[in-house]
Amino acid sequence: MSASHGNTPAAWTAVSIMFVGFLISGIALPLALEWLFWVGLAVVVLGAVVGKVMSMMGMGSTVTYKDQRDPDYDTHETA
């Protein structure tokens, strides 16, 4: 796994927004507010979309693979 796994502005923003959405939905359950539950889930989806858009804008991880296509790939094992 790369050293920058998840340490990007896109990842942090997406997870933060999605956390708030889960929190909203979680609060709605004991209060029996069905509309607030669905609002929370919509916020979760919004977080995923925002994260993807930010990643496409260059604020995410640039390498999504770990093989010979990666310029930093090291074929020599250091055991």
N, C-alpha and C positions, 0 to 999 in steps of 0.2 A: 504494500500500500504506500502511496506517495506521502511525503512529509507534509504536504499541504492539504491532506484529505479533510475537506469540509471547512478549511480556514480561508474562506473567501467572502467578500461582501455579499455575493448572491446567496450563498448558503446560510450565512448568519441572518440575513433579512428574511429569507423564506422560512426558516425554522422559527424565528421570532413571531412572524405573523401567524404561522400555523399554530404555535403554542397559544397565542391569544384566542384563536378560533376554538381550539379544544377547551380552553378555560371557559369561554362563553357557553359552549355546549354543555360542559360539565356543570356549570352553575344553573343552567336551565332545567336540568333533569330533576333535582329535588324540588324546584319551584313549580314544576309541572307547566312550564311555559313552552309549548311546542314550537311556537313561532321563533322564540329565541334560540332554541336548539338548532333549527334550520339556518338561522342567521350565522350561528357559530360555524356550522359546516360550510357555509358559503365563504366565510372568512378563511377557512382552511384551504379551500380550492383557490381562493384569491392568492394566498401565500405561495402555493405551488406555481401559479401562473407568473407572479412577480419574480420568483426565484429563477424560473426558466428564461424570462425576458432579460433579466439582469445578466444571466449567464451568456445569453446570446449577444449582449452588448459588450462582452469582454470582461465582465466583473466576476466571472466564475473560473473554475479550473480549466486550463487550456489543454491538459492531457487527460484523456479518458481511458487510456489503455496503458499497459505496461509490457511492451514487447519491443522488438527491433524497430518499430516505427517511432518510438520515443527517443529523442536525441540524448536523453540522460540515462538511457537503459545501459546497465552494466552486465555484460555477459559473464564476467568472472565472479564466481561465488567467493565470499570472504567468510569462511567458516571459522 
